[in-house]
Amino acid sequence: MRPEDLRLYTPAVYTIRVVGILDERWSGYFGGLDIKAEPTGNDSRPITTLTGPMADQAALHGLLNALYE
């Protein structure tokens, strides 16, 4: 997406990476985001990537708060 395509009234697609494993069961809780857990190496903890559109900044803030808790 080009910067000029972004508008205040359209959803944006976000990619959020967290340490640890969240499986697909969390997808509904996180508004249907795609969830992919991947190992990072022999001694490292896995990384989960959440990808998908968020309706607005309030939805993004809610998701980040849920991850924090």
PQR file of N, CA, C, O and H, with PARSE charges and radii, in Angstrom:
ATOM      1  N   MET A   1       0.840  -1.176   0.000 -0.4000 1.5000
ATOM      2  CA  MET A   1       0.000   0.000   0.000 -0.0000 2.0000
ATOM      3  C   MET A   1       0.884   1.237   0.000  0.5500 1.7000
ATOM      4  O   MET A   1       1.844   1.331   0.764 -0.5500 1.4000
ATOM      5  N   ARG A   2       0.557   2.151  -0.838 -0.4000 1.5000
ATOM      6  CA  ARG A   2       1.302   3.404  -0.916 -0.0000 2.0000
ATOM      7  C   ARG A   2       0.788   4.381   0.138  0.5500 1.7000
ATOM      8  O   ARG A   2      -0.393   4.341   0.482 -0.5500 1.4000
ATOM      9  H   ARG A   2      -0.223   2.074  -1.458  0.4000 1.0000
ATOM     10  N   PRO A   3       1.644   5.253   0.656 -0.5600 1.5000
ATOM     11  CA  PRO A   3       1.211   6.225   1.670  0.2800 2.0000
ATOM     12  C   PRO A   3       0.007   7.052   1.228  0.5500 1.7000
ATOM     13  O   PRO A   3      -0.861   7.369   2.041 -0.5500 1.4000
ATOM     14  N   GLU A   4      -0.050   7.401  -0.046 -0.4000 1.5000
ATOM     15  CA  GLU A   4      -1.177   8.221  -0.511 -0.0000 2.0000
ATOM     16  C   GLU A   4      -2.490   7.441  -0.549  0.5500 1.7000
ATOM     17  O   GLU A   4      -3.557   8.040  -0.676 -0.5500 1.4000
ATOM     18  H   GLU A   4       0.655   7.143  -0.707  0.4000 1.0000
ATOM     19  N   ASP A   5      -2.424   6.098  -0.439 -0.4000 1.5000
ATOM     20  CA  ASP A   5      -3.632   5.274  -0.396 -0.0000 2.0000
ATOM     21  C   ASP A   5      -4.241   5.204   1.001  0.5500 1.7000
ATOM     22  O   ASP A   5      -5.391   4.793   1.151 -0.5500 1.4000
ATOM     23  H   ASP A   5      -1.557   5.611  -0.336  0.4000 1.0000
ATOM     24  N   LEU A   6      -3.485   5.601   2.026 -0.4000 1.5000
ATOM     25  CA  LEU A   6      -3.983   5.544   3.393 -0.0000 2.0000
ATOM     26  C   LEU A   6      -4.937   6.707   3.655  0.5500 1.7000
ATOM     27  O   LEU A   6      -4.658   7.857   3.319 -0.5500 1.4000
ATOM     28  H   LEU A   6      -2.550   5.936   1.904  0.4000 1.0000
ATOM     29  N   ARG A   7      -6.057   6.373   4.257 -0.4000 1.5000
ATOM     30  CA  ARG A   7      -7.054   7.371   4.614 -0.0000 2.0000
ATOM     31  C   ARG A   7      -7.475   7.135   6.058  0.5500 1.7000
ATOM     32  O   ARG A   7      -7.343   6.022   6.567 -0.5500 1.4000
ATOM     33  H   ARG A   7      -6.284   5.438   4.530  0.4000 1.0000
ATOM     34  N   LEU A   8      -7.969   8.150   6.708 -0.4000 1.5000
ATOM     35  CA  LEU A   8      -8.412   8.026   8.094 -0.0000 2.0000
ATOM     36  C   LEU A   8      -9.628   7.121   8.223  0.5500 1.7000
ATOM     37  O   LEU A   8      -9.870   6.575   9.300 -0.5500 1.4000
ATOM     38  H   LEU A   8      -8.076   9.054   6.294  0.4000 1.0000
ATOM     39  N   TYR A   9     -10.385   6.951   7.176 -0.4000 1.5000
ATOM     40  CA  TYR A   9     -11.631   6.197   7.238 -0.0000 2.0000
ATOM     41  C   TYR A   9     -11.513   4.780   6.669  0.5500 1.7000
ATOM     42  O   TYR A   9     -12.526   4.097   6.521 -0.5500 1.4000
ATOM     43  H   TYR A   9     -10.189   7.394   6.301  0.4000 1.0000
ATOM     44  N   THR A  10     -10.315   4.333   6.352 -0.4000 1.5000
ATOM     45  CA  THR A  10     -10.136   2.972   5.842 -0.0000 2.0000
ATOM     46  C   THR A  10      -9.273   2.168   6.806  0.5500 1.7000
ATOM     47  O   THR A  10      -8.364   2.712   7.433 -0.5500 1.4000
ATOM     48  H   THR A  10      -9.492   4.888   6.472  0.4000 1.0000
ATOM     49  N   PRO A  11      -9.559   0.863   6.926 -0.5600 1.5000
ATOM     50  CA  PRO A  11      -8.730   0.024   7.798  0.2800 2.0000
ATOM     51  C   PRO A  11      -7.300  -0.066   7.278  0.5500 1.7000
ATOM     52  O   PRO A  11      -7.055   0.039   6.076 -0.5500 1.4000
ATOM     53  N   ALA A  12      -6.375  -0.258   8.185 -0.4000 1.5000
ATOM     54  CA  ALA A  12      -4.973  -0.459   7.822 -0.0000 2.0000
ATOM     55  C   ALA A  12      -4.603  -1.891   8.188  0.5500 1.7000
ATOM     56  O   ALA A  12      -5.163  -2.464   9.122 -0.5500 1.4000
ATOM     57  H   ALA A  12      -6.574  -0.344   9.161  0.4000 1.0000
ATOM     58  N   VAL A  13      -3.659  -2.465   7.451 -0.4000 1.5000
ATOM     59  CA  VAL A  13      -3.183  -3.814   7.731 -0.0000 2.0000
ATOM     60  C   VAL A  13      -1.933  -3.710   8.598  0.5500 1.7000
ATOM     61  O   VAL A  13      -0.987  -2.995   8.266 -0.5500 1.4000
ATOM     62  H   VAL A  13      -3.204  -1.999   6.692  0.4000 1.0000
ATOM     63  N   TYR A  14      -1.946  -4.434   9.708 -0.4000 1.5000
ATOM     64  CA  TYR A  14      -0.836  -4.411  10.655 -0.0000 2.0000
ATOM     65  C   TYR A  14      -0.191  -5.779  10.744  0.5500 1.7000
ATOM     66  O   TYR A  14      -0.847  -6.800  10.538 -0.5500 1.4000
ATOM     67  H   TYR A  14      -2.714  -5.015   9.977  0.4000 1.0000
ATOM     68  N   THR A  15       1.086  -5.795  11.048 -0.4000 1.5000
ATOM     69  CA  THR A  15       1.824  -7.009  11.383 -0.0000 2.0000
ATOM     70  C   THR A  15       2.439  -6.768  12.753  0.5500 1.7000
ATOM     71  O   THR A  15       3.219  -5.835  12.949 -0.5500 1.4000
ATOM     72  H   THR A  15       1.618  -4.966  11.216  0.4000 1.0000
ATOM     73  N   ILE A  16       2.070  -7.631  13.698 -0.4000 1.5000
ATOM     74  CA  ILE A  16       2.541  -7.501  15.076 -0.0000 2.0000
ATOM     75  C   ILE A  16       3.231  -8.797  15.447  0.5500 1.7000
ATOM     76  O   ILE A  16       2.678  -9.878  15.244 -0.5500 1.4000
ATOM     77  H   ILE A  16       1.437  -8.389  13.539  0.4000 1.0000
ATOM     78  N   ARG A  17       4.441  -8.699  15.990 -0.4000 1.5000
ATOM     79  CA  ARG A  17       5.199  -9.891  16.395 -0.0000 2.0000
ATOM     80  C   ARG A  17       5.341  -9.899  17.912  0.5500 1.7000
ATOM     81  O   ARG A  17       5.698  -8.894  18.527 -0.5500 1.4000
ATOM     82  H   ARG A  17       4.890  -7.822  16.155  0.4000 1.0000
ATOM     83  N   VAL A  18       5.053 -11.063  18.500 -0.4000 1.5000
ATOM     84  CA  VAL A  18       5.180 -11.228  19.949 -0.0000 2.0000
ATOM     85  C   VAL A  18       6.018 -12.466  20.241  0.5500 1.7000
ATOM     86  O   VAL A  18       6.016 -13.427  19.471 -0.5500 1.4000
ATOM     87  H   VAL A  18       4.763 -11.879  18.001  0.4000 1.0000
ATOM     88  N   VAL A  19       6.725 -12.433  21.351 -0.4000 1.5000
ATOM     89  CA  VAL A  19       7.528 -13.576  21.770 -0.0000 2.0000
ATOM     90  C   VAL A  19       6.596 -14.609  22.397  0.5500 1.7000
ATOM     91  O   VAL A  19       5.750 -14.272  23.226 -0.5500 1.4000
ATOM     92  H   VAL A  19       6.727 -11.653  21.976  0.4000 1.0000
ATOM     93  N   GLY A  20       6.758 -15.855  21.999 -0.4000 1.5000
ATOM     94  CA  GLY A  20       5.933 -16.937  22.526 -0.0000 2.0000
ATOM     95  C   GLY A  20       4.993 -17.459  21.454  0.5500 1.7000
ATOM     96  O   GLY A  20       5.024 -17.018  20.305 -0.5500 1.4000
ATOM     97  H   GLY A  20       7.445 -16.128  21.326  0.4000 1.0000
ATOM     98  N   ILE A  21       4.157 -18.407  21.852 -0.4000 1.5000
ATOM     99  CA  ILE A  21       3.254 -19.053  20.903 -0.0000 2.0000
ATOM    100  C   ILE A  21       1.808 -18.718  21.233  0.5500 1.7000
ATOM    101  O   ILE A  21       1.340 -18.940  22.350 -0.5500 1.4000
ATOM    102  H   ILE A  21       4.131 -18.765  22.785  0.4000 1.0000
ATOM    103  N   LEU A  22       1.115 -18.183  20.247 -0.4000 1.5000
ATOM    104  CA  LEU A  22      -0.338 -18.045  20.277 -0.0000 2.0000
ATOM    105  C   LEU A  22      -0.851 -18.904  19.130  0.5500 1.7000
ATOM    106  O   LEU A  22      -0.460 -18.695  17.982 -0.5500 1.4000
ATOM    107  H   LEU A  22       1.495 -18.003  19.340  0.4000 1.0000
ATOM    108  N   ASP A  23      -1.724 -19.870  19.425 -0.4000 1.5000
ATOM    109  CA  ASP A  23      -2.198 -20.710  18.331 -0.0000 2.0000
ATOM    110  C   ASP A  23      -3.452 -20.117  17.687  0.5500 1.7000
ATOM    111  O   ASP A  23      -3.942 -19.069  18.107 -0.5500 1.4000
ATOM    112  H   ASP A  23      -2.042 -20.039  20.358  0.4000 1.0000
ATOM    113  N   GLU A  24      -3.962 -20.802  16.665 -0.4000 1.5000
ATOM    114  CA  GLU A  24      -5.084 -20.314  15.870 -0.0000 2.0000
ATOM    115  C   GLU A  24      -6.346 -20.083  16.697  0.5500 1.7000
ATOM    116  O   GLU A  24      -7.216 -19.322  16.273 -0.5500 1.4000
ATOM    117  H   GLU A  24      -3.564 -21.654  16.324  0.4000 1.0000
ATOM    118  N   ARG A  25      -6.473 -20.712  17.856 -0.4000 1.5000
ATOM    119  CA  ARG A  25      -7.666 -20.519  18.690 -0.0000 2.0000
ATOM    120  C   ARG A  25      -7.824 -19.055  19.103  0.5500 1.7000
ATOM    121  O   ARG A  25      -8.933 -18.615  19.406 -0.5500 1.4000
ATOM    122  H   ARG A  25      -5.767 -21.331  18.201  0.4000 1.0000
ATOM    123  N   TRP A  26      -6.731 -18.302  19.119 -0.4000 1.5000
ATOM    124  CA  TRP A  26      -6.784 -16.898  19.502 -0.0000 2.0000
ATOM    125  C   TRP A  26      -7.291 -16.000  18.377  0.5500 1.7000
ATOM    126  O   TRP A  26      -7.594 -14.831  18.617 -0.5500 1.4000
ATOM    127  H   TRP A  26      -5.829 -18.659  18.874  0.4000 1.0000
ATOM    128  N   SER A  27      -7.389 -16.520  17.165 -0.4000 1.5000
ATOM    129  CA  SER A  27      -7.755 -15.710  16.005 -0.0000 2.0000
ATOM    130  C   SER A  27      -9.089 -14.990  16.206  0.5500 1.7000
ATOM    131  O   SER A  27      -9.197 -13.799  15.912 -0.5500 1.4000
ATOM    132  H   SER A  27      -7.143 -17.469  16.970  0.4000 1.0000
ATOM    133  N   GLY A  28     -10.093 -15.691  16.696 -0.4000 1.5000
ATOM    134  CA  GLY A  28     -11.393 -15.065  16.933 -0.0000 2.0000
ATOM    135  C   GLY A  28     -11.316 -13.987  17.986  0.5500 1.7000
ATOM    136  O   GLY A  28     -11.970 -12.951  17.865 -0.5500 1.4000
ATOM    137  H   GLY A  28     -10.005 -16.658  16.935  0.4000 1.0000
ATOM    138  N   TYR A  29     -10.535 -14.212  19.007 -0.4000 1.5000
ATOM    139  CA  TYR A  29     -10.368 -13.233  20.082 -0.0000 2.0000
ATOM    140  C   TYR A  29      -9.701 -11.966  19.554  0.5500 1.7000
ATOM    141  O   TYR A  29      -9.981 -10.863  20.025 -0.5500 1.4000
ATOM    142  H   TYR A  29     -10.004 -15.053  19.105  0.4000 1.0000
ATOM    143  N   PHE A  30      -8.824 -12.132  18.582 -0.4000 1.5000
ATOM    144  CA  PHE A  30      -8.107 -10.992  18.009 -0.0000 2.0000
ATOM    145  C   PHE A  30      -8.735 -10.523  16.703  0.5500 1.7000
ATOM    146  O   PHE A  30      -8.036 -10.012  15.828 -0.5500 1.4000
ATOM    147  H   PHE A  30      -8.597 -13.028  18.200  0.4000 1.0000
ATOM    148  N   GLY A  31     -10.025 -10.689  16.566 -0.4000 1.5000
ATOM    149  CA  GLY A  31     -10.740 -10.135  15.417 -0.0000 2.0000
ATOM    150  C   GLY A  31     -10.451 -10.804  14.091  0.5500 1.7000
ATOM    151  O   GLY A  31     -10.543 -10.160  13.047 -0.5500 1.4000
ATOM    152  H   GLY A  31     -10.593 -11.104  17.276  0.4000 1.0000
ATOM    153  N   GLY A  32     -10.104 -12.078  14.106 -0.4000 1.5000
ATOM    154  CA  GLY A  32      -9.863 -12.805  12.866 -0.0000 2.0000
ATOM    155  C   GLY A  32      -8.510 -12.577  12.232  0.5500 1.7000
ATOM    156  O   GLY A  32      -8.324 -12.901  11.059 -0.5500 1.4000
ATOM    157  H   GLY A  32     -10.028 -12.601  14.954  0.4000 1.0000
ATOM    158  N   LEU A  33      -7.557 -12.029  12.969 -0.4000 1.5000
ATOM    159  CA  LEU A  33      -6.219 -11.840  12.420 -0.0000 2.0000
ATOM    160  C   LEU A  33      -5.582 -13.188  12.108  0.5500 1.7000
ATOM    161  O   LEU A  33      -5.855 -14.177  12.788 -0.5500 1.4000
ATOM    162  H   LEU A  33      -7.708 -11.765  13.922  0.4000 1.0000
ATOM    163  N   ASP A  34      -4.747 -13.232  11.097 -0.4000 1.5000
ATOM    164  CA  ASP A  34      -3.973 -14.438  10.802 -0.0000 2.0000
ATOM    165  C   ASP A  34      -2.891 -14.578  11.868  0.5500 1.7000
ATOM    166  O   ASP A  34      -2.220 -13.609  12.226 -0.5500 1.4000
ATOM    167  H   ASP A  34      -4.526 -12.429  10.544  0.4000 1.0000
ATOM    168  N   ILE A  35      -2.736 -15.802  12.367 -0.4000 1.5000
ATOM    169  CA  ILE A  35      -1.751 -16.064  13.419 -0.0000 2.0000
ATOM    170  C   ILE A  35      -0.804 -17.151  12.933  0.5500 1.7000
ATOM    171  O   ILE A  35      -1.230 -18.215  12.485 -0.5500 1.4000
ATOM    172  H   ILE A  35      -3.281 -16.588  12.077  0.4000 1.0000
ATOM    173  N   LYS A  36       0.484 -16.863  13.032 -0.4000 1.5000
ATOM    174  CA  LYS A  36       1.494 -17.828  12.609 -0.0000 2.0000
ATOM    175  C   LYS A  36       2.625 -17.839  13.632  0.5500 1.7000
ATOM    176  O   LYS A  36       3.285 -16.823  13.852 -0.5500 1.4000
ATOM    177  H   LYS A  36       0.830 -15.998  13.397  0.4000 1.0000
ATOM    178  N   ALA A  37       2.841 -19.000  14.257 -0.4000 1.5000
ATOM    179  CA  ALA A  37       3.936 -19.148  15.222 -0.0000 2.0000
ATOM    180  C   ALA A  37       5.110 -19.821  14.521  0.5500 1.7000
ATOM    181  O   ALA A  37       4.932 -20.792  13.787 -0.5500 1.4000
ATOM    182  H   ALA A  37       2.305 -19.825  14.079  0.4000 1.0000
ATOM    183  N   GLU A  38       6.309 -19.297  14.754 -0.4000 1.5000
ATOM    184  CA  GLU A  38       7.509 -19.820  14.100 -0.0000 2.0000
ATOM    185  C   GLU A  38       8.649 -19.948  15.104  0.5500 1.7000
ATOM    186  O   GLU A  38       8.830 -19.077  15.955 -0.5500 1.4000
ATOM    187  H   GLU A  38       6.454 -18.508  15.350  0.4000 1.0000
ATOM    188  N   PRO A  39       9.418 -21.030  15.008 -0.5600 1.5000
ATOM    189  CA  PRO A  39      10.630 -21.118  15.828  0.2800 2.0000
ATOM    190  C   PRO A  39      11.657 -20.118  15.309  0.5500 1.7000
ATOM    191  O   PRO A  39      11.667 -19.775  14.127 -0.5500 1.4000
ATOM    192  N   THR A  40      12.520 -19.655  16.213 -0.4000 1.5000
ATOM    193  CA  THR A  40      13.529 -18.665  15.809 -0.0000 2.0000
ATOM    194  C   THR A  40      14.947 -19.207  15.849  0.5500 1.7000
ATOM    195  O   THR A  40      15.879 -18.517  15.437 -0.5500 1.4000
ATOM    196  H   THR A  40      12.511 -19.933  17.174  0.4000 1.0000
ATOM    197  N   GLY A  41      15.125 -20.398  16.323 -0.4000 1.5000
ATOM    198  CA  GLY A  41      16.461 -20.971  16.413 -0.0000 2.0000
ATOM    199  C   GLY A  41      16.536 -21.950  17.565  0.5500 1.7000
ATOM    200  O   GLY A  41      15.543 -22.178  18.256 -0.5500 1.4000
ATOM    201  H   GLY A  41      14.367 -20.958  16.658  0.4000 1.0000
ATOM    202  N   ASN A  42      17.688 -22.521  17.773 -0.4000 1.5000
ATOM    203  CA  ASN A  42      17.860 -23.553  18.792 -0.0000 2.0000
ATOM    204  C   ASN A  42      17.608 -23.059  20.205  0.5500 1.7000
ATOM    205  O   ASN A  42      16.938 -23.738  20.983 -0.5500 1.4000
ATOM    206  H   ASN A  42      18.495 -22.336  17.212  0.4000 1.0000
ATOM    207  N   ASP A  43      18.132 -21.891  20.552 -0.4000 1.5000
ATOM    208  CA  ASP A  43      18.046 -21.406  21.927 -0.0000 2.0000
ATOM    209  C   ASP A  43      17.046 -20.278  22.119  0.5500 1.7000
ATOM    210  O   ASP A  43      16.869 -19.796  23.237 -0.5500 1.4000
ATOM    211  H   ASP A  43      18.676 -21.339  19.920  0.4000 1.0000
ATOM    212  N   SER A  44      16.393 -19.852  21.055 -0.4000 1.5000
ATOM    213  CA  SER A  44      15.491 -18.708  21.139 -0.0000 2.0000
ATOM    214  C   SER A  44      14.045 -19.153  21.301  0.5500 1.7000
ATOM    215  O   SER A  44      13.657 -20.243  20.881 -0.5500 1.4000
ATOM    216  H   SER A  44      16.536 -20.243  20.146  0.4000 1.0000
ATOM    217  N   ARG A  45      13.270 -18.292  21.914 -0.4000 1.5000
ATOM    218  CA  ARG A  45      11.848 -18.563  22.043 -0.0000 2.0000
ATOM    219  C   ARG A  45      11.157 -18.308  20.715  0.5500 1.7000
ATOM    220  O   ARG A  45      11.605 -17.464  19.937 -0.5500 1.4000
ATOM    221  H   ARG A  45      13.585 -17.407  22.256  0.4000 1.0000
ATOM    222  N   PRO A  46      10.074 -19.022  20.443 -0.5600 1.5000
ATOM    223  CA  PRO A  46       9.353 -18.809  19.184  0.2800 2.0000
ATOM    224  C   PRO A  46       8.718 -17.420  19.124  0.5500 1.7000
ATOM    225  O   PRO A  46       8.511 -16.766  20.147 -0.5500 1.4000
ATOM    226  N   ILE A  47       8.419 -16.996  17.916 -0.4000 1.5000
ATOM    227  CA  ILE A  47       7.783 -15.709  17.669 -0.0000 2.0000
ATOM    228  C   ILE A  47       6.441 -15.979  16.998  0.5500 1.7000
ATOM    229  O   ILE A  47       6.358 -16.777  16.064 -0.5500 1.4000
ATOM    230  H   ILE A  47       8.587 -17.527  17.085  0.4000 1.0000
ATOM    231  N   THR A  48       5.392 -15.313  17.476 -0.4000 1.5000
ATOM    232  CA  THR A  48       4.082 -15.386  16.835 -0.0000 2.0000
ATOM    233  C   THR A  48       3.840 -14.083  16.090  0.5500 1.7000
ATOM    234  O   THR A  48       4.045 -12.997  16.632 -0.5500 1.4000
ATOM    235  H   THR A  48       5.459 -14.665  18.234  0.4000 1.0000
ATOM    236  N   THR A  49       3.405 -14.202  14.847 -0.4000 1.5000
ATOM    237  CA  THR A  49       3.110 -13.038  14.018 -0.0000 2.0000
ATOM    238  C   THR A  49       1.606 -12.945  13.816  0.5500 1.7000
ATOM    239  O   THR A  49       0.973 -13.900  13.365 -0.5500 1.4000
ATOM    240  H   THR A  49       3.238 -15.085  14.407  0.4000 1.0000
ATOM    241  N   LEU A  50       1.039 -11.798  14.149 -0.4000 1.5000
ATOM    242  CA  LEU A  50      -0.373 -11.498  13.916 -0.0000 2.0000
ATOM    243  C   LEU A  50      -0.442 -10.537  12.748  0.5500 1.7000
ATOM    244  O   LEU A  50       0.238  -9.511  12.754 -0.5500 1.4000
ATOM    245  H   LEU A  50       1.554 -11.022  14.516  0.4000 1.0000
ATOM    246  N   THR A  51      -1.254 -10.849  11.738 -0.4000 1.5000
ATOM    247  CA  THR A  51      -1.352 -10.004  10.559 -0.0000 2.0000
ATOM    248  C   THR A  51      -2.811  -9.840  10.162  0.5500 1.7000
ATOM    249  O   THR A  51      -3.579 -10.802  10.158 -0.5500 1.4000
ATOM    250  H   THR A  51      -1.807 -11.683  11.733  0.4000 1.0000
ATOM    251  N   GLY A  52      -3.180  -8.618   9.831 -0.4000 1.5000
ATOM    252  CA  GLY A  52      -4.524  -8.382   9.334 -0.0000 2.0000
ATOM    253  C   GLY A  52      -4.946  -6.941   9.495  0.5500 1.7000
ATOM    254  O   GLY A  52      -4.224  -6.130  10.075 -0.5500 1.4000
ATOM    255  H   GLY A  52      -2.556  -7.837   9.834  0.4000 1.0000
ATOM    256  N   PRO A  53      -6.130  -6.625   8.973 -0.5600 1.5000
ATOM    257  CA  PRO A  53      -6.627  -5.259   9.047  0.2800 2.0000
ATOM    258  C   PRO A  53      -7.212  -4.943  10.421  0.5500 1.7000
ATOM    259  O   PRO A  53      -7.816  -5.798  11.069 -0.5500 1.4000
ATOM    260  N   MET A  54      -7.024  -3.722  10.840 -0.4000 1.5000
ATOM    261  CA  MET A  54      -7.634  -3.208  12.062 -0.0000 2.0000
ATOM    262  C   MET A  54      -8.523  -2.044  11.650  0.5500 1.7000
ATOM    263  O   MET A  54      -8.129  -1.215  10.830 -0.5500 1.4000
ATOM    264  H   MET A  54      -6.534  -3.027  10.314  0.4000 1.0000
ATOM    265  N   ALA A  55      -9.716  -1.984  12.213 -0.4000 1.5000
ATOM    266  CA  ALA A  55     -10.701  -0.981  11.800 -0.0000 2.0000
ATOM    267  C   ALA A  55     -10.218   0.445  12.061  0.5500 1.7000
ATOM    268  O   ALA A  55     -10.441   1.344  11.251 -0.5500 1.4000
ATOM    269  H   ALA A  55     -10.037  -2.658  12.879  0.4000 1.0000
ATOM    270  N   ASP A  56      -9.552   0.639  13.203 -0.4000 1.5000
ATOM    271  CA  ASP A  56      -9.108   1.985  13.556 -0.0000 2.0000
ATOM    272  C   ASP A  56      -8.079   1.888  14.682  0.5500 1.7000
ATOM    273  O   ASP A  56      -7.709   0.794  15.108 -0.5500 1.4000
ATOM    274  H   ASP A  56      -9.371  -0.092  13.861  0.4000 1.0000
ATOM    275  N   GLN A  57      -7.624   3.045  15.155 -0.4000 1.5000
ATOM    276  CA  GLN A  57      -6.605   3.054  16.205 -0.0000 2.0000
ATOM    277  C   GLN A  57      -7.137   2.504  17.517  0.5500 1.7000
ATOM    278  O   GLN A  57      -6.378   1.920  18.291 -0.5500 1.4000
ATOM    279  H   GLN A  57      -7.924   3.934  14.809  0.4000 1.0000
ATOM    280  N   ALA A  58      -8.425   2.678  17.784 -0.4000 1.5000
ATOM    281  CA  ALA A  58      -9.004   2.136  19.012 -0.0000 2.0000
ATOM    282  C   ALA A  58      -8.938   0.604  19.003  0.5500 1.7000
ATOM    283  O   ALA A  58      -8.650  -0.008  20.031 -0.5500 1.4000
ATOM    284  H   ALA A  58      -9.042   3.153  17.155  0.4000 1.0000
ATOM    285  N   ALA A  59      -9.202  -0.012  17.856 -0.4000 1.5000
ATOM    286  CA  ALA A  59      -9.114  -1.465  17.740 -0.0000 2.0000
ATOM    287  C   ALA A  59      -7.671  -1.931  17.930  0.5500 1.7000
ATOM    288  O   ALA A  59      -7.420  -2.934  18.597 -0.5500 1.4000
ATOM    289  H   ALA A  59      -9.437   0.485  17.021  0.4000 1.0000
ATOM    290  N   LEU A  60      -6.740  -1.210  17.349 -0.4000 1.5000
ATOM    291  CA  LEU A  60      -5.322  -1.541  17.516 -0.0000 2.0000
ATOM    292  C   LEU A  60      -4.916  -1.410  18.977  0.5500 1.7000
ATOM    293  O   LEU A  60      -4.219  -2.277  19.504 -0.5500 1.4000
ATOM    294  H   LEU A  60      -6.943  -0.395  16.806  0.4000 1.0000
ATOM    295  N   HIS A  61      -5.338  -0.354  19.629 -0.4000 1.5000
ATOM    296  CA  HIS A  61      -5.023  -0.140  21.041 -0.0000 2.0000
ATOM    297  C   HIS A  61      -5.599  -1.271  21.899  0.5500 1.7000
ATOM    298  O   HIS A  61      -4.933  -1.753  22.815 -0.5500 1.4000
ATOM    299  H   HIS A  61      -5.905   0.350  19.200  0.4000 1.0000
ATOM    300  N   GLY A  62      -6.830  -1.694  21.607 -0.4000 1.5000
ATOM    301  CA  GLY A  62      -7.449  -2.794  22.331 -0.0000 2.0000
ATOM    302  C   GLY A  62      -6.675  -4.086  22.157  0.5500 1.7000
ATOM    303  O   GLY A  62      -6.497  -4.837  23.116 -0.5500 1.4000
ATOM    304  H   GLY A  62      -7.371  -1.302  20.862  0.4000 1.0000
ATOM    305  N   LEU A  63      -6.211  -4.355  20.942 -0.4000 1.5000
ATOM    306  CA  LEU A  63      -5.421  -5.558  20.675 -0.0000 2.0000
ATOM    307  C   LEU A  63      -4.115  -5.508  21.448  0.5500 1.7000
ATOM    308  O   LEU A  63      -3.732  -6.497  22.073 -0.5500 1.4000
ATOM    309  H   LEU A  63      -6.355  -3.745  20.162  0.4000 1.0000
ATOM    310  N   LEU A  64      -3.430  -4.383  21.417 -0.4000 1.5000
ATOM    311  CA  LEU A  64      -2.157  -4.264  22.135 -0.0000 2.0000
ATOM    312  C   LEU A  64      -2.357  -4.419  23.640  0.5500 1.7000
ATOM    313  O   LEU A  64      -1.526  -5.028  24.313 -0.5500 1.4000
ATOM    314  H   LEU A  64      -3.741  -3.580  20.909  0.4000 1.0000
ATOM    315  N   ASN A  65      -3.443  -3.878  24.172 -0.4000 1.5000
ATOM    316  CA  ASN A  65      -3.738  -4.058  25.591 -0.0000 2.0000
ATOM    317  C   ASN A  65      -4.002  -5.520  25.918  0.5500 1.7000
ATOM    318  O   ASN A  65      -3.541  -6.008  26.950 -0.5500 1.4000
ATOM    319  H   ASN A  65      -4.119  -3.383  23.625  0.4000 1.0000
ATOM    320  N   ALA A  66      -4.735  -6.231  25.062 -0.4000 1.5000
ATOM    321  CA  ALA A  66      -5.022  -7.643  25.293 -0.0000 2.0000
ATOM    322  C   ALA A  66      -3.733  -8.461  25.282  0.5500 1.7000
ATOM    323  O   ALA A  66      -3.569  -9.369  26.097 -0.5500 1.4000
ATOM    324  H   ALA A  66      -5.109  -5.834  24.224  0.4000 1.0000
ATOM    325  N   LEU A  67      -2.832  -8.149  24.376 -0.4000 1.5000
ATOM    326  CA  LEU A  67      -1.551  -8.856  24.325 -0.0000 2.0000
ATOM    327  C   LEU A  67      -0.732  -8.572  25.570  0.5500 1.7000
ATOM    328  O   LEU A  67      -0.065  -9.465  26.093 -0.5500 1.4000
ATOM    329  H   LEU A  67      -2.966  -7.412  23.715  0.4000 1.0000
ATOM    330  N   TYR A  68      -0.777  -7.346  26.046 -0.4000 1.5000
ATOM    331  CA  TYR A  68      -0.011  -6.966  27.221 -0.0000 2.0000
ATOM    332  C   TYR A  68      -0.504  -7.700  28.471  0.5500 1.7000
ATOM    333  O   TYR A  68       0.289  -8.117  29.316 -0.5500 1.4000
ATOM    334  H   TYR A  68      -1.319  -6.621  25.622  0.4000 1.0000
ATOM    335  N   GLU A  69      -1.831  -7.849  28.571 -0.4000 1.5000
ATOM    336  CA  GLU A  69      -2.405  -8.517  29.738 -0.0000 2.0000
ATOM    337  C   GLU A  69      -2.123  -9.992  29.676  0.5500 1.7000
ATOM    338  O   GLU A  69      -2.525 -10.735  30.572 -0.5500 1.4000
ATOM    339  H   GLU A  69      -2.475  -7.511  27.885  0.4000 1.0000
TER
END
